[in-house]
Amino acid sequence: MTCLSDDALLDWALLGREADPAVDAHLTGCPACRERSRAVLAEQSLLRDAFAEPASPVGLTTRVLPAREPRTWARVGIAALLLLGLGGVALLLQTAHHPARVAGR
């Protein structure tokens, strides 16, 4: 009997045990591959647990969401100051390029 490759066992573990009935049939008759499959499944479980997203603390969203409310008036004020500043710079540049005309010339 030819034993399963490591790649075949990994595919079987990752894609779902029902994905390949031939692997299941082989595992029922091969104790060595069955033991390797248990090791692969145990590794998958450890990796899944190690990289699982941790649960957020109770009430975190109720504390964080109000703090993230947009400060609309602050943004409007900053935008107004920016526009006034840009307008002032534009006015200064325009008057610098057109010096005052002397009366009578």
C-alpha positions as CSV (number, residue, x, y, z in Angstrom):
1,M,0.0,0.0,0.0
2,T,1.3,3.5,-0.9
3,C,1.1,6.0,1.9
4,L,-0.2,9.5,1.4
5,S,2.2,12.3,0.8
6,D,2.4,15.2,3.3
7,D,0.9,17.5,0.7
8,A,-2.1,15.2,0.3
9,L,-2.6,15.1,4.0
10,L,-2.3,18.9,4.3
11,D,-4.8,19.4,1.5
12,W,-7.2,16.9,3.1
13,A,-6.9,18.8,6.5
14,L,-7.2,22.3,5.0
15,L,-9.9,21.6,2.3
16,G,-12.1,19.5,4.5
17,R,-12.1,15.9,5.2
18,E,-15.0,15.2,2.9
19,A,-13.2,16.8,-0.1
20,D,-11.4,13.6,-1.1
21,P,-13.1,10.3,-0.3
22,A,-10.0,8.4,-1.5
23,V,-8.0,9.9,1.4
24,D,-10.6,8.8,3.9
25,A,-10.7,5.3,2.4
26,H,-6.9,5.1,2.7
27,L,-6.9,6.4,6.3
28,T,-9.3,3.7,7.4
29,G,-6.8,1.0,6.2
30,C,-3.4,2.6,7.0
31,P,-2.5,3.1,10.7
32,A,0.7,5.1,9.8
33,C,-1.2,7.6,7.7
34,R,-4.0,7.8,10.2
35,E,-1.5,8.7,12.9
36,R,0.1,11.4,10.6
37,S,-3.4,12.7,9.8
38,R,-4.0,13.2,13.6
39,A,-0.8,15.1,13.9
40,V,-1.7,17.3,10.9
41,L,-5.1,18.0,12.4
42,A,-3.5,18.8,15.8
43,E,-1.1,21.2,14.1
44,Q,-4.0,22.9,12.2
45,S,-5.9,23.3,15.5
46,L,-2.9,24.8,17.2
47,L,-2.3,27.2,14.4
48,R,-5.9,28.2,14.2
49,D,-5.9,28.9,18.0
50,A,-2.6,30.8,17.8
51,F,-3.8,33.2,15.1
52,A,-7.4,33.5,16.2
53,E,-8.6,37.1,16.7
54,P,-8.8,37.8,20.4
55,A,-12.1,38.7,21.8
56,S,-12.6,42.4,22.5
57,P,-13.2,43.4,26.1
58,V,-16.8,43.8,27.2
59,G,-18.0,47.3,26.5
60,L,-15.1,48.4,24.3
61,T,-17.3,49.5,21.4
62,T,-19.6,51.5,23.6
63,R,-16.6,53.4,24.9
64,V,-14.7,53.8,21.6
65,L,-17.5,54.8,19.2
66,P,-18.6,57.9,21.0
67,A,-15.0,59.1,21.1
68,R,-14.8,58.7,17.3
69,E,-17.7,61.1,16.6
70,P,-16.6,63.6,14.0
71,R,-15.9,67.1,15.3
72,T,-17.7,68.9,12.5
73,W,-17.3,72.5,13.8
74,A,-13.6,72.1,14.3
75,R,-13.2,70.9,10.8
76,V,-15.3,73.7,9.4
77,G,-13.2,76.2,11.4
78,I,-10.0,74.8,10.1
79,A,-11.3,74.8,6.5
80,A,-12.4,78.5,6.9
81,L,-9.0,79.5,8.3
82,L,-7.3,77.7,5.5
83,L,-9.4,79.5,2.9
84,L,-8.8,82.9,4.5
85,G,-5.0,82.2,4.6
86,L,-5.0,81.1,1.0
87,G,-7.0,84.2,0.0
88,G,-4.6,86.5,1.8
89,V,-1.6,84.9,0.1
90,A,-3.3,85.2,-3.3
91,L,-4.1,88.9,-2.6
92,L,-0.5,89.6,-1.5
93,L,0.9,87.9,-4.6
94,Q,-1.5,89.8,-6.8
95,T,-0.5,93.2,-5.4
96,A,3.2,92.4,-5.5
97,H,3.0,91.9,-9.3
98,H,1.0,95.1,-9.9
99,P,2.6,98.0,-8.0
100,A,0.5,101.0,-7.4
101,R,0.4,103.4,-10.3
102,V,1.6,106.9,-9.7
103,A,-1.0,109.6,-10.3
104,G,-0.4,111.5,-13.4
105,R,1.5,109.0,-15.4
